[in-house]
């Protein structure tokens, strides 16, 4: 993982960390720590997920058809 990728992930998590801190202070509503982390993990997966190779995808579709 490059420094740039790491920074993207940290930026994606930051709102969730802020939300988590507010929740701990009792300022936020019904989101639990686990719900927040599950949401943050999904955001990370979206960022880290590699884009599918379109050429391969088309080739596979032709073979499967």
DRENTORKOL-3810 file (N, C-alpha, C; in nm, 4 decimals):
REM DRENTORKOL-3810
@n.u->0.0857; n.v->-0.1180; n.w->0.0000; ca.u->0.0000; ca.v->0.0000; ca.w->0.0000; c.u->0.0901; c.v->0.1241; c.w->0.0000
@n.u->0.0600; n.v->0.2132; n.w->-0.0900; ca.u->0.1409; ca.v->0.3346; ca.w->-0.0987; c.u->0.0931; c.v->0.4364; c.w->0.0055
@n.u->0.1742; n.v->0.5377; n.w->0.0267; ca.u->0.1384; ca.v->0.6439; ca.w->0.1211; c.u->0.0086; c.v->0.7114; c.w->0.0759
@n.u->-0.0060; n.v->0.7306; n.w->-0.0543; ca.u->-0.1246; ca.v->0.7956; ca.w->-0.1093; c.u->-0.2507; c.v->0.7134; c.w->-0.0809
@n.u->-0.2416; n.v->0.5819; n.w->-0.1034; ca.u->-0.3562; ca.v->0.4948; ca.w->-0.0767; c.u->-0.3928; c.v->0.4989; c.w->0.0710
@n.u->-0.2908; n.v->0.4978; n.w->0.1557; ca.u->-0.3136; ca.v->0.5019; ca.w->0.3002; c.u->-0.3850; c.v->0.6315; c.w->0.3397
@n.u->-0.3418; n.v->0.7439; n.w->0.2816; ca.u->-0.4045; ca.v->0.8727; ca.w->0.3138; c.u->-0.5502; c.v->0.8759; c.w->0.2685
@n.u->-0.5787; n.v->0.8155; n.w->0.1524; ca.u->-0.7172; ca.v->0.8089; ca.w->0.1047; c.u->-0.8044; c.v->0.7344; c.w->0.2043
@n.u->-0.7521; n.v->0.6232; n.w->0.2538; ca.u->-0.8271; ca.v->0.5416; ca.w->0.3489; c.u->-0.8500; c.v->0.6193; c.w->0.4780
@n.u->-0.7466; n.v->0.6860; n.w->0.5264; ca.u->-0.7603; ca.v->0.7612; ca.w->0.6508; c.u->-0.8623; c.v->0.8740; c.w->0.6342
@n.u->-0.8640; n.v->0.9375; n.w->0.5152; ca.u->-0.9628; ca.v->1.0436; ca.w->0.4898; c.u->-1.1028; c.v->0.9853; c.w->0.4877
@n.u->-1.1172; n.v->0.8641; n.w->0.4369; ca.u->-1.2494; ca.v->0.8003; ca.w->0.4318; c.u->-1.2986; c.v->0.7654; c.w->0.5718
@n.u->-1.2054; n.v->0.7316; n.w->0.6597; ca.u->-1.2438; ca.v->0.6900; ca.w->0.7952; c.u->-1.2719; c.v->0.8101; c.w->0.8852
@n.u->-1.2075; n.v->0.9229; n.w->0.8594; ca.u->-1.2145; ca.v->1.0376; ca.w->0.9511; c.u->-1.3569; c.v->1.0774; c.w->0.9920
@n.u->-1.4528; n.v->1.0899; n.w->0.8973; ca.u->-1.5882; ca.v->1.1264; ca.w->0.9415; c.u->-1.6457; c.v->1.0238; c.w->1.0390
@n.u->-1.6087; n.v->0.8976; n.w->1.0205; ca.u->-1.6617; ca.v->0.7927; ca.w->1.1076; c.u->-1.5975; c.v->0.8028; c.w->1.2457
@n.u->-1.4687; n.v->0.8380; n.w->1.2494; ca.u->-1.4029; ca.v->0.8587; ca.w->1.3788; c.u->-1.4663; c.v->0.9755; c.w->1.4526
@n.u->-1.4962; n.v->1.0825; n.w->1.3787; ca.u->-1.5584; ca.v->1.2005; ca.w->1.4395; c.u->-1.6955; c.v->1.1612; c.w->1.4944
@n.u->-1.7698; n.v->1.0843; n.w->1.4148; ca.u->-1.9026; ca.v->1.0383; ca.w->1.4538; c.u->-1.8912; c.v->0.9510; c.w->1.5785
@n.u->-1.7883; n.v->0.8676; n.w->1.5819; ca.u->-1.7661; ca.v->0.7788; ca.w->1.6957; c.u->-1.7394; c.v->0.8615; c.w->1.8222
@n.u->-1.6553; n.v->0.9649; n.w->1.8104; ca.u->-1.6251; ca.v->1.0495; ca.w->1.9270; c.u->-1.7526; c.v->1.1191; c.w->1.9769
@n.u->-1.8349; n.v->1.1678; n.w->1.8825; ca.u->-1.9597; ca.v->1.2336; ca.w->1.9220; c.u->-2.0514; c.v->1.1352; c.w->1.9930
@n.u->-2.0548; n.v->1.0109; n.w->1.9428; ca.u->-2.1423; ca.v->0.9095; ca.w->2.0013; c.u->-2.0978; c.v->0.8793; c.w->2.1439
@n.u->-1.9654; n.v->0.8729; n.w->2.1644; ca.u->-1.9138; ca.v->0.8445; ca.w->2.2983; c.u->-1.9508; c.v->0.9558; c.w->2.3958
@n.u->-1.9580; n.v->1.0790; n.w->2.3454; ca.u->-1.9958; ca.v->1.1921; ca.w->2.4311; c.u->-2.1476; c.v->1.1964; c.w->2.4513
@n.u->-2.2191; n.v->1.1127; n.w->2.3782; ca.u->-2.3636; ca.v->1.1104; ca.w->2.3911; c.u->-2.4320; c.v->1.2155; c.w->2.3067
@n.u->-2.3590; n.v->1.2779; n.w->2.2139; ca.u->-2.4184; ca.v->1.3841; ca.w->2.1325; c.u->-2.4907; c.v->1.3285; c.w->2.0106
@n.u->-2.4544; n.v->1.2057; n.w->1.9718; ca.u->-2.5133; ca.v->1.1495; ca.w->1.8517; c.u->-2.6198; c.v->1.0474; c.w->1.8898
@n.u->-2.6956; n.v->1.0021; n.w->1.7920; ca.u->-2.8038; ca.v->0.9086; ca.w->1.8199; c.u->-2.7598; c.v->0.7654; c.w->1.7988
@n.u->-2.8532; n.v->0.6772; n.w->1.7781; ca.u->-2.8445; ca.v->0.5320; ca.w->1.7925; c.u->-2.7350; c.v->0.4528; c.w->1.7217
@n.u->-2.6327; n.v->0.5129; n.w->1.6660; ca.u->-2.5292; ca.v->0.4325; ca.w->1.6005; c.u->-2.4354; c.v->0.3750; c.w->1.7065
@n.u->-2.4140; n.v->0.2452; n.w->1.6981; ca.u->-2.3205; ca.v->0.1840; ca.w->1.7930; c.u->-2.1825; c.v->0.1837; c.w->1.7314
@n.u->-2.0829; n.v->0.1600; n.w->1.8153; ca.u->-1.9444; ca.v->0.1536; ca.w->1.7696; c.u->-1.9305; c.v->0.0500; c.w->1.6574
@n.u->-1.9958; n.v->-0.0652; n.w->1.6709; ca.u->-1.9840; ca.v->-0.1706; ca.w->1.5697; c.u->-2.0455; c.v->-0.1283; c.w->1.4360
@n.u->-2.1587; n.v->-0.0592; n.w->1.4410; ca.u->-2.2216; ca.v->-0.0120; ca.w->1.3166; c.u->-2.1302; c.v->0.0872; c.w->1.2456
@n.u->-2.0686; n.v->0.1750; n.w->1.3224; ca.u->-1.9807; ca.v->0.2758; ca.w->1.2634; c.u->-1.8610; c.v->0.2084; c.w->1.1988
@n.u->-1.7997; n.v->0.1110; n.w->1.2693; ca.u->-1.6824; ca.v->0.0451; ca.w->1.2134; c.u->-1.7191; c.v->-0.0389; c.w->1.0922
@n.u->-1.8360; n.v->-0.1012; n.w->1.0940; ca.u->-1.8789; ca.v->-0.1793; ca.w->0.9779; c.u->-1.8918; c.v->-0.0866; c.w->0.8575
@n.u->-1.9479; n.v->0.0336; n.w->0.8818; ca.u->-1.9636; ca.v->0.1299; ca.w->0.7731; c.u->-1.8271; c.v->0.1777; c.w->0.7231
@n.u->-1.7361; n.v->0.2055; n.w->0.8153; ca.u->-1.6017; ca.v->0.2501; ca.w->0.7773; c.u->-1.5300; c.v->0.1410; c.w->0.6976
@n.u->-1.5471; n.v->0.0158; n.w->0.7388; ca.u->-1.4821; ca.v->-0.0949; ca.w->0.6669; c.u->-1.5352; c.v->-0.1058; c.w->0.5248
@n.u->-1.6662; n.v->-0.0848; n.w->0.5075; ca.u->-1.7225; ca.v->-0.0894; ca.w->0.3714; c.u->-1.6631; c.v->0.0218; c.w->0.2860
@n.u->-1.6446; n.v->0.1408; n.w->0.3462; ca.u->-1.5852; ca.v->0.2525; ca.w->0.2719; c.u->-1.4425; c.v->0.2184; c.w->0.2292
@n.u->-1.3679; n.v->0.1535; n.w->0.3192; ca.u->-1.2300; ca.v->0.1142; ca.w->0.2882; c.u->-1.2307; c.v->0.0135; c.w->0.1740
@n.u->-1.3222; n.v->-0.0846; n.w->0.1813; ca.u->-1.3280; ca.v->-0.1861; ca.w->0.0758; c.u->-1.3544; c.v->-0.1220; c.w->-0.0594
@n.u->-1.4411; n.v->-0.0202; n.w->-0.0622; ca.u->-1.4695; ca.v->0.0499; ca.w->-0.1881; c.u->-1.3435; c.v->0.1157; c.w->-0.2427
@n.u->-1.2635; n.v->0.1758; n.w->-0.1531; ca.u->-1.1420; ca.v->0.2448; ca.w->-0.1966; c.u->-1.0340; c.v->0.1469; c.w->-0.2413
@n.u->-1.0190; n.v->0.0377; n.w->-0.1657; ca.u->-0.9091; ca.v->-0.0550; ca.w->-0.1892; c.u->-0.9418; c.v->-0.1510; c.w->-0.3034
@n.u->-1.0716; n.v->-0.1768; n.w->-0.3224; ca.u->-1.1147; ca.v->-0.2727; ca.w->-0.4243; c.u->-1.0552; c.v->-0.2356; c.w->-0.5600
@n.u->-0.9927; n.v->-0.3314; n.w->-0.6253; ca.u->-0.9317; ca.v->-0.3022; ca.w->-0.7546; c.u->-1.0394; c.v->-0.2992; c.w->-0.8618
@n.u->-1.0193; n.v->-0.2166; n.w->-0.9593; ca.u->-1.1153; ca.v->-0.2087; ca.w->-1.0695; c.u->-1.1029; c.v->-0.3357; c.w->-1.1539
@n.u->-1.2157; n.v->-0.3951; n.w->-1.1925; ca.u->-1.2071; ca.v->-0.5176; ca.w->-1.2730; c.u->-1.1471; c.v->-0.4896; c.w->-1.4106
@n.u->-1.0776; n.v->-0.5860; n.w->-1.4617; ca.u->-1.0160; ca.v->-0.5738; ca.w->-1.5938; c.u->-1.1262; c.v->-0.5946; c.w->-1.6976
@n.u->-1.1629; n.v->-0.4889; n.w->-1.7692; ca.u->-1.2759; ca.v->-0.4961; ca.w->-1.8618; c.u->-1.2504; c.v->-0.5904; c.w->-1.9780
@n.u->-1.1275; n.v->-0.5936; n.w->-2.0280; ca.u->-1.0966; ca.v->-0.6823; ca.w->-2.1401; c.u->-1.1175; c.v->-0.8277; c.w->-2.0993
@n.u->-1.0691; n.v->-0.8628; n.w->-1.9831; ca.u->-1.0863; ca.v->-0.9988; ca.w->-1.9332; c.u->-1.2339; c.v->-1.0299; c.w->-1.9144
@n.u->-1.3068; n.v->-0.9319; n.w->-1.8598; ca.u->-1.4489; ca.v->-0.9494; ca.w->-1.8342; c.u->-1.5240; c.v->-0.9797; c.w->-1.9643
@n.u->-1.4965; n.v->-0.9045; n.w->-2.0713; ca.u->-1.5627; ca.v->-0.9284; ca.w->-2.1999; c.u->-1.5278; c.v->-1.0671; c.w->-2.2526
@n.u->-1.4009; n.v->-1.1048; n.w->-2.2408; ca.u->-1.3556; ca.v->-1.2354; ca.w->-2.2877; c.u->-1.4301; c.v->-1.3463; c.w->-2.2133
@n.u->-1.4431; n.v->-1.3313; n.w->-2.0822; ca.u->-1.5128; ca.v->-1.4308; ca.w->-2.0019; c.u->-1.6600; c.v->-1.4398; c.w->-2.0400
@n.u->-1.7219; n.v->-1.3256; n.w->-2.0687; ca.u->-1.8634; ca.v->-1.3264; ca.w->-2.1080; c.u->-1.8823; c.v->-1.4028; c.w->-2.2380
@n.u->-1.7895; n.v->-1.3805; n.w->-2.3340; ca.u->-1.7999; ca.v->-1.4517; ca.w->-2.4627; c.u->-1.7857; c.v->-1.6017; c.w->-2.4428
@n.u->-1.6920; n.v->-1.6421; n.w->-2.3558; ca.u->-1.6715; ca.v->-1.7843; ca.w->-2.3309; c.u->-1.7914; c.v->-1.8464; c.w->-2.2614
@n.u->-1.8543; n.v->-1.7721; n.w->-2.1712; ca.u->-1.9671; ca.v->-1.8257; ca.w->-2.0944; c.u->-2.0960; c.v->-1.8281; c.w->-2.1764
@n.u->-2.1057; n.v->-1.7457; n.w->-2.2788; ca.u->-2.2298; ca.v->-1.7363; ca.w->-2.3574; c.u->-2.2487; c.v->-1.8577; c.w->-2.4471
END
